[in-house]
Amino acid sequence: MTAKKSGEKLRPIRRLIIVCLFVVVVLSIFLIREIHPSAIEVSQKILKPGDIIFVDLYTGWSHGGYWDHLAIYVGDEPSPSVVEATFNGGIVRTPLSRFLKRDEPATMSVRRLKEMPFRQESVQKAIEYALAQVGKPFDFTAHATALPHKINEERLHCTEVIWRAYKAAGIDIDSNDGIAVYPEDIYYSPKLRPVEP
C-alpha cells in the first residue's frame, strides 16, 4: 500500500476526530455554565489567613474547568494581601484590594481548610510556603498545555502554588490525586469547606 493510499484512508478518521473535539468543546461551554459553583462577594471581612480564593474570569469556561485563577489569602500583616501566580510578575504578593478590583466583575468563591487537628499550624505553614515562593517565575508551560504538573517546583502555576502550599503543611488538597492539579481539583477537595458571607 502506498503512502498516498494510507493517507487517504486516514483522512475520514482525522475529520471525525476534529468534529468530535469541536462538539466536546462546544458542549463543555454550555454544560460548564450549567454547573455553576456557589459565588460570593469576597471582602476582607469574610477572609481568614489560609483561605483560598477562586476566580472565574470567563463566565464559566476555561481550558482547565470552571475556575480560571486561585490565590491564597496570607493575612493582614503588614496589610491584607494574597499570594498568586501571575503572567507578568510570576509569584507575587498582591494587596487584597488590588486583587479584588483587578478582575471585576469576575465571579469569586472562597474555600477554607476544615477543622482538624493542628489546623492552625497547618494553615501557618501553608502561608509561610506561599510567601517563600514570591519571586519565582510563572509556569507558562503549564498554562499553555493546560497541564499544571506537580513535578516542577521552579516555575509555578496559580493552582500549583496553592496545592504545594498546603502539601508543604502535610495536607494534600488535590481531590483526585492526579499527576496534574486543576482549580476544580482543589475546589472540590473534601478537606475544604465553602466560606459564606
C-alpha positions as CSV (number, residue, x, y, z in Angstrom):
1,M,0.0,0.0,0.0
2,T,1.4,3.4,-0.9
3,A,1.7,6.3,1.5
4,K,-0.8,8.2,-0.6
5,K,-3.5,5.5,-0.2
6,S,-2.9,5.1,3.5
7,G,-3.1,8.9,3.9
8,E,-6.4,8.9,2.1
9,K,-7.8,6.2,4.4
10,L,-6.8,8.2,7.4
11,R,-8.4,11.4,6.1
12,P,-12.0,10.5,7.2
13,I,-10.7,9.4,10.7
14,R,-9.0,12.8,11.1
15,R,-12.1,14.6,10.1
16,L,-14.1,12.6,12.6
17,I,-11.6,13.3,15.4
18,I,-11.8,17.1,14.6
19,V,-15.6,17.1,14.6
20,C,-15.7,15.2,17.9
21,L,-13.3,17.6,19.5
22,F,-15.3,20.6,18.3
23,V,-18.5,19.0,19.7
24,V,-16.8,18.4,23.0
25,V,-15.6,22.0,23.3
26,V,-19.0,23.5,22.3
27,L,-20.9,21.2,24.7
28,S,-18.4,21.9,27.5
29,I,-19.1,25.6,27.2
30,F,-22.8,25.1,27.8
31,L,-22.5,22.3,30.3
32,I,-20.0,24.2,32.5
33,R,-22.3,27.2,32.5
34,E,-25.0,24.9,33.9
35,I,-22.6,23.7,36.7
36,H,-22.4,27.0,38.5
37,P,-20.5,26.7,41.8
38,S,-21.5,29.0,44.5
39,A,-20.2,32.5,44.2
40,I,-20.0,35.2,46.9
41,E,-18.9,38.7,47.2
42,V,-15.4,38.5,48.6
43,S,-14.2,41.1,51.1
44,Q,-11.6,41.2,53.9
45,K,-14.4,40.8,56.5
46,I,-15.1,37.2,55.5
47,L,-11.5,36.1,54.9
48,K,-9.2,34.3,57.3
49,P,-5.5,33.6,56.7
50,G,-5.1,30.4,54.5
51,D,-8.4,30.9,52.7
52,I,-8.3,30.0,49.0
53,I,-10.0,32.5,46.6
54,F,-11.3,31.0,43.3
55,V,-11.8,33.4,40.4
56,D,-14.0,32.9,37.3
57,L,-12.9,35.5,34.7
58,Y,-14.5,34.0,31.6
59,T,-18.1,33.3,32.8
60,G,-17.9,29.6,33.4
61,W,-15.4,28.3,30.8
62,S,-11.7,27.9,31.0
63,H,-9.3,25.3,29.5
64,G,-8.9,23.9,33.0
65,G,-12.5,23.8,34.1
66,Y,-14.8,26.4,35.6
67,W,-12.4,28.4,37.7
68,D,-9.6,30.4,36.0
69,H,-7.4,31.6,38.9
70,L,-6.6,30.9,42.5
71,A,-4.9,32.9,45.3
72,I,-4.2,32.2,48.9
73,Y,-5.1,34.9,51.5
74,V,-2.0,35.4,53.6
75,G,-3.4,37.7,56.2
76,D,-3.3,41.4,57.0
77,E,0.3,41.9,58.2
78,P,1.6,44.3,57.1
79,S,-1.6,44.8,55.0
80,P,-4.3,42.5,53.7
81,S,-2.8,40.5,50.8
82,V,-2.8,37.3,48.7
83,V,-0.1,35.3,47.1
84,E,-0.8,34.4,43.5
85,A,0.9,33.4,40.3
86,T,0.6,36.0,37.5
87,F,1.7,36.0,33.9
88,N,3.7,39.2,34.1
89,G,5.0,39.0,37.7
90,G,5.5,35.4,38.4
91,I,4.7,34.5,42.1
92,V,3.7,37.8,43.7
93,R,2.2,39.1,46.9
94,T,-0.8,41.3,45.8
95,P,-2.7,43.7,48.1
96,L,-6.2,42.3,48.6
97,S,-7.9,45.4,47.4
98,R,-6.0,45.4,44.1
99,F,-6.6,41.7,43.7
100,L,-10.4,42.1,44.2
101,K,-10.7,45.2,41.9
102,R,-8.4,43.9,39.1
103,D,-10.8,41.2,38.0
104,E,-14.2,42.9,38.4
105,P,-16.8,41.8,37.6
106,A,-15.4,38.3,38.0
107,T,-17.3,35.6,39.9
108,M,-15.5,34.5,43.1
109,S,-15.7,31.9,45.7
110,V,-13.8,31.1,48.9
111,R,-12.8,27.7,50.4
112,R,-11.3,27.2,53.9
113,L,-9.5,24.3,55.4
114,K,-11.9,22.2,57.6
115,E,-11.4,21.8,61.3
116,M,-8.8,19.1,62.0
117,P,-6.0,18.5,64.5
118,F,-3.2,21.1,64.1
119,R,-5.3,23.1,61.7
120,Q,-3.9,26.5,62.7
121,E,-0.3,25.2,62.5
122,S,-1.0,23.7,59.0
123,V,-2.5,27.0,57.8
124,Q,0.5,28.9,59.1
125,K,2.9,26.5,57.3
126,A,0.9,26.9,54.0
127,I,1.1,30.7,54.3
128,E,4.9,30.5,55.0
129,Y,5.4,28.3,52.0
130,A,3.4,30.6,49.7
131,L,5.3,33.6,50.9
132,A,8.6,31.9,50.3
133,Q,7.6,31.3,46.6
134,V,7.3,35.1,45.9
135,G,9.7,36.0,43.2
136,K,9.7,32.6,41.4
137,P,8.7,32.6,37.7
138,F,5.3,31.7,36.3
139,D,4.9,28.3,34.7
140,F,4.0,29.2,31.2
141,T,4.3,25.6,30.1
142,A,1.5,24.5,32.5
143,H,-0.7,27.3,31.2
144,A,-0.1,26.7,27.5
145,T,-0.5,22.9,27.7
146,A,-3.4,23.1,30.3
147,L,-1.4,20.6,32.4
148,P,-0.3,22.1,35.7
149,H,2.0,19.2,36.6
150,K,3.1,18.5,40.2
151,I,6.7,17.7,39.2
152,N,8.4,21.1,38.8
153,E,8.7,23.5,41.7
154,E,11.0,26.0,40.0
155,R,8.1,27.6,37.9
156,L,4.6,27.6,39.3
157,H,1.1,28.0,38.0
158,C,-1.5,29.6,40.4
159,T,-3.0,26.2,41.2
160,E,0.4,24.7,41.9
161,V,1.2,27.4,44.4
162,I,-1.9,26.7,46.4
163,W,-1.6,22.9,46.2
164,R,2.1,23.0,47.1
165,A,1.5,25.4,50.0
166,Y,-0.9,23.0,51.7
167,K,1.2,20.0,50.7
168,A,4.2,21.6,52.5
169,A,1.9,21.7,55.6
170,G,1.2,17.9,55.2
171,I,-2.2,18.3,53.7
172,D,-3.0,17.2,50.1
173,I,-5.9,19.2,48.9
174,D,-6.0,17.6,45.4
175,S,-9.3,15.8,45.3
176,N,-8.4,13.3,42.7
177,D,-4.6,12.8,43.3
178,G,-3.8,13.0,39.6
179,I,-0.4,13.9,38.0
180,A,-1.7,17.4,37.3
181,V,-3.7,19.7,39.6
182,Y,-6.5,21.9,38.4
183,P,-8.6,24.6,40.2
184,E,-11.6,22.2,40.4
185,D,-9.4,19.5,42.0
186,I,-8.8,21.9,44.9
187,Y,-12.3,23.4,44.8
188,Y,-13.9,20.0,45.4
189,S,-11.4,18.8,47.9
190,P,-13.1,17.1,50.9
191,K,-10.6,18.8,53.1
192,L,-12.0,22.3,52.4
193,R,-15.3,23.8,53.1
194,P,-17.1,26.8,51.5
195,V,-17.0,30.2,53.1
196,E,-20.3,32.1,53.3
197,P,-20.5,35.9,53.7
